[in-house]
Every structure is written in structure tokens, then in C-alpha cells.
Amino acid sequence: MVAEPELRTSRLRLRRWREDDHEPFARLNADPEVVECLAGPLTRRESDDLIEKIEAGFEANGFGLWALEVSATGEFVGFTGLSRPAFKAHFTPAVEIGWRLARSAWGNGYATEAARAALDFGFDQAQLEEVVSFTAVANARSRAVMERIGMTRDPADDFDHPELSAGHPLRRHVLYRLARARRNALDAY
Ligand SMILES: CC(C)(COP(=O)(O)OP(=O)(O)OC[C@H]1O[C@@H](n2cnc3c(N)ncnc32)[C@H](O)[C@@H]1OP(=O)(O)O)[C@@H](O)C(=O)NCCC(=O)NCCS
């Protein structure tokens, strides 16, 4: 496995995190629109802790949630990448693909473009057999990314997120999967 993977797409650079990402990452984590389908806004401290956790994930796994930079401008716009869910569910242990972008960066196809590069890394470099993704049922934008990259959902896989309490409006989650064999067979991948 590559120790410090950095990925490039036609418009994006997926790289390890830097000190100057902390401020814009905290800003997007405090934006009510960005966190609408997540467990709520993060404080600066929580946002910084998340970067630390992500970086530890790179060391442990050889992949992670890459900081996402627009190549043309060098602007940090969020993250996309692979991680291992820490909670137990019917589909774990697993590797999850996920994304979180600043509101100003939505609507450009960046999440989808970065996700394809992360999937390539997961299947071709990390030799994963399957990648999953999950989100609150109502998170239509995130589900659209999953569908654009060829992931499929079986309603029988839907689950209650174990870290959200009973009655929490975001508790019910959908699970999408993509197996290496299916991805290899996708024409328009
Ligand atoms: C989920 C999230 C990353 C999706 O962002 P997004 O901008 O909708 O997704 P993409 O980056 O793939 O962009 C797709 C859109 O860009 C448009 N687009 C514009 N130019 C494009 C281009 N050159 N190539 C591809 N798509 C392009 C597409 O038509 C599509 O628009 P639409 O939404 O009107 O159909 C974003 O909403 C987000 O960060 N949400 C908050 C965090 C979150 O919920 N994360 C998931 C938790 S599980």
C-alpha cells in the first residue's frame, strides 16, 4: 500500500491535510446547509479533531478522506475519500466512501469526480472487494453521487444509525454498495 497517496483528476487534487485547511474546514462544518443531513454543526475544536482523526486513518489504512483542492485555484473545498466506519452494523467491517464539500463548491461535479478517483484507488491499489456508502434517507444530493458512481441500494440493507438515538430525524439510513466485479463491468464508469 502507498504510504502517502495523492490523487489527481482533471480538475482536482486529492491530498493529505495541511495546517491551512483547518480554518476553511471549520467554516464548512459550521454551515447549517452543509450539515443539514449530518449530526449537526461542529465547533472549531470538533472540526480540528476530525482532521486529526482523518490523518490517523491515513496512517492506519494507507487511504483516507482526502482533502480536496481545485487544481486551477488551489482552493480547499472539502473532502472525499475512503474510511472504515467505527460503529458496528450488519455490513461492517467495511470501507466507506464519503464526501463533504463547502456549499460554494456544490453543483460542479467535484464530489463525483473525486469519488471516482477514490474508488479507483480503493479497488486498484488497496485491493478492496467492496466499497459501501451510507447516508440519511433524505440526503438526496449524497445519494445522487452514489448513484452516479454506479453504487446500488437494496432496501433490505437500510439501517438505523447506531450513533443516533431513537426518534432522531436522521436515524434511518440507506446503504449503497459497489463490488469490484460490478465496477469492472461498468461501461460508463
Ligand atoms: C453530497 C455533496 C458532496 C454533493 O454535492 P453535489 O455538488 O451535489 O455533487 P457533485 O459534486 O457530484 O455535483 C453534481 C452536480 O454538479 C453538476 N455539474 C456541473 N458541472 C459539472 C461537470 N463539469 N461535471 C459533472 N457535473 C457537473 C451536475 O449536473 C450536478 O448538478 P445537479 O445537482 O443540479 O444535478 C454535497 O451536497 C455536500 O457536501 N453535502 C453535505 C455533506 C453531506 O451530506 N455529505 C454526505 C454525508 S453521507
The ligand as an ORCA input file, in Angstrom:
! r2SCAN-3c Opt
* xyz 0 1
  C     -23.180     15.473     -1.036
  C     -22.460     16.592     -1.785
  C     -20.956     16.396     -1.760
  C     -22.974     16.575     -3.223
  O     -22.521     17.725     -3.929
  P     -23.017     17.978     -5.420
  O     -22.405     19.224     -5.878
  O     -24.485     17.841     -5.470
  O     -22.430     16.713     -6.207
  P     -21.357     16.722     -7.376
  O     -20.134     17.401     -6.911
  O     -21.244     15.341     -7.857
  O     -22.023     17.662     -8.480
  C     -23.158     17.248     -9.191
  C     -23.870     18.458     -9.764
  O     -22.931     19.263    -10.495
  C     -23.439     19.489    -11.830
  N     -22.286     19.749    -12.718
  C     -21.911     20.996    -13.129
  N     -20.802     20.914    -13.869
  C     -20.432     19.621    -13.927
  C     -19.371     18.930    -14.562
  N     -18.433     19.586    -15.277
  N     -19.292     17.597    -14.413
  C     -20.221     16.940    -13.705
  N     -21.275     17.539    -13.087
  C     -21.368     18.877    -13.197
  C     -24.255     18.264    -12.101
  O     -25.173     18.478    -13.140
  C     -24.954     18.094    -10.748
  O     -25.945     19.071    -10.640
  P     -27.411     18.775    -10.011
  O     -27.210     18.582     -8.566
  O     -28.163     20.001    -10.316
  O     -27.895     17.532    -10.669
  C     -22.787     17.971     -1.140
  O     -24.170     18.196     -1.248
  C     -22.374     18.052      0.319
  O     -21.207     18.292      0.638
  N     -23.362     17.866      1.230
  C     -23.127     17.999      2.658
  C     -22.332     16.875      3.248
  C     -23.003     15.541      3.097
  O     -24.223     15.422      3.216
  N     -22.193     14.520      2.855
  C     -22.650     13.161      2.752
  C     -22.898     12.616      4.080
  S     -23.202     10.878      3.970
*
